[in-house]
Amino acid sequence: MFFQDVTPDTSGYMIAGFVISFVVMGLYVASMYLRARSLRQDQSLLEEMDKEAKPAAEPKRPASPGPLGEKKYTPVTKKSTQK
Amino acid sequence: MESKPLTLKILDVVAILVLIAATYMALNAPTERVMGEVQKVFYFHIGTAWTALLGFILAGLFSVVYLVTKDLKWDRYQVAAIEVSLVFFLITIVLGSIWARPAWNTWWTWDPRLTTAAVTELIYVAYFMLRQGIDDPDRRARFGAVYALVGGLSAPITFFAIRLFRTIHPVVIGGSNAEAEGGFSMSADMRTAFFFALFAFTIIFIDLFWNRIRLGDLQDKVEQLKLKVTM
């Protein structure tokens, strides 16, 4: 290289270098996008599962008396059945 | 994931624009007489190397903060910095190899700089492989912090390798290594393209780093939800 008269044609290497740089960066951005999308899907699924699991875990209670004066709920016990 | 903040959206656009501008400036910079067009990959080579090594050092600092505070937020910052740096450093190594083929007549040689760079890359590949093997988040974060702290030492070693050892890798900035083959002095236009590439890759790094932190936050949320649902 030190005693050469003309500049060598190394444009092929240069193009390869830039192409590889863009491909690697593009792949990384795509991987981040895909990971985020998959995580968002997981998140919505898990939130749904969590919502479904909550009412099943809580004991069933009728609604408290409303403003129109519905009958107040009294739990069924041994005493109430004897009456 | 919460919707993207406006600042990040703007940063995304700016990152794309500066990448296009840096490519344009690199392609239109004067052609180096001895090496020809391939010398133009140097702008991206240094730009990615600078940000990657900075990211590894940053990850080491986040490790210290995590070990002191035990706040998992710092673990997510550390992972984000290492992941983006790993990608950038891969580009640095590949570009260096592409440049070396016409300049040194070989794709790879076990020169101190190339060896330390390869070792640094492998250290952080191993970091992710080892993290995968630990389920407990606190243990994983503690392990990651100590590993990143020790691994962070490889960044300055890689940087100073060409200044401390006899090597064929040129020292273009701040040094004249007579032994180096492929060294060159920059003209004013070359210097403009070079400094703009440094600026552009710093912006791109910040943008990717921020996006990766948000991904880490989402990962953490999903992990918490999984635990909540299974318990």
HADDOCK unambig.tbl for C-alpha pairs under 7 A between the chains (distance, minus, plus):
assign (segid A and resid 1 and name CA) (segid B and resid 34 and name CA) 6.61 0.50 0.50
assign (segid A and resid 7 and name CA) (segid B and resid 33 and name CA) 5.45 0.50 0.50
assign (segid A and resid 7 and name CA) (segid B and resid 34 and name CA) 5.67 0.50 0.50
assign (segid A and resid 7 and name CA) (segid B and resid 35 and name CA) 6.79 0.50 0.50
assign (segid A and resid 7 and name CA) (segid B and resid 36 and name CA) 5.59 0.50 0.50
assign (segid A and resid 8 and name CA) (segid B and resid 35 and name CA) 6.63 0.50 0.50
assign (segid A and resid 8 and name CA) (segid B and resid 36 and name CA) 5.66 0.50 0.50
assign (segid A and resid 9 and name CA) (segid B and resid 36 and name CA) 6.18 0.50 0.50
assign (segid A and resid 9 and name CA) (segid B and resid 37 and name CA) 6.99 0.50 0.50
assign (segid A and resid 10 and name CA) (segid B and resid 36 and name CA) 5.76 0.50 0.50
assign (segid A and resid 10 and name CA) (segid B and resid 37 and name CA) 5.40 0.50 0.50
assign (segid A and resid 10 and name CA) (segid B and resid 38 and name CA) 5.33 0.50 0.50
assign (segid A and resid 11 and name CA) (segid B and resid 37 and name CA) 5.04 0.50 0.50
assign (segid A and resid 11 and name CA) (segid B and resid 38 and name CA) 5.92 0.50 0.50
assign (segid A and resid 13 and name CA) (segid B and resid 38 and name CA) 5.72 0.50 0.50
assign (segid A and resid 13 and name CA) (segid B and resid 98 and name CA) 6.21 0.50 0.50
assign (segid A and resid 14 and name CA) (segid B and resid 37 and name CA) 6.08 0.50 0.50
assign (segid A and resid 14 and name CA) (segid B and resid 38 and name CA) 4.38 0.50 0.50
assign (segid A and resid 14 and name CA) (segid B and resid 40 and name CA) 6.70 0.50 0.50
assign (segid A and resid 14 and name CA) (segid B and resid 41 and name CA) 6.06 0.50 0.50
assign (segid A and resid 17 and name CA) (segid B and resid 41 and name CA) 6.23 0.50 0.50
assign (segid A and resid 17 and name CA) (segid B and resid 95 and name CA) 5.58 0.50 0.50
assign (segid A and resid 17 and name CA) (segid B and resid 98 and name CA) 6.46 0.50 0.50
assign (segid A and resid 18 and name CA) (segid B and resid 41 and name CA) 6.87 0.50 0.50
assign (segid A and resid 21 and name CA) (segid B and resid 91 and name CA) 5.83 0.50 0.50
assign (segid A and resid 36 and name CA) (segid B and resid 215 and name CA) 6.13 0.50 0.50
assign (segid A and resid 39 and name CA) (segid B and resid 218 and name CA) 6.98 0.50 0.50
assign (segid A and resid 39 and name CA) (segid B and resid 219 and name CA) 6.70 0.50 0.50
assign (segid A and resid 39 and name CA) (segid B and resid 222 and name CA) 6.97 0.50 0.50
assign (segid A and resid 40 and name CA) (segid B and resid 1 and name CA) 6.82 0.50 0.50
assign (segid A and resid 42 and name CA) (segid B and resid 222 and name CA) 6.96 0.50 0.50
assign (segid A and resid 43 and name CA) (segid B and resid 222 and name CA) 5.53 0.50 0.50
assign (segid A and resid 46 and name CA) (segid B and resid 225 and name CA) 6.39 0.50 0.50
assign (segid A and resid 46 and name CA) (segid B and resid 226 and name CA) 6.75 0.50 0.50
assign (segid A and resid 50 and name CA) (segid B and resid 229 and name CA) 5.66 0.50 0.50
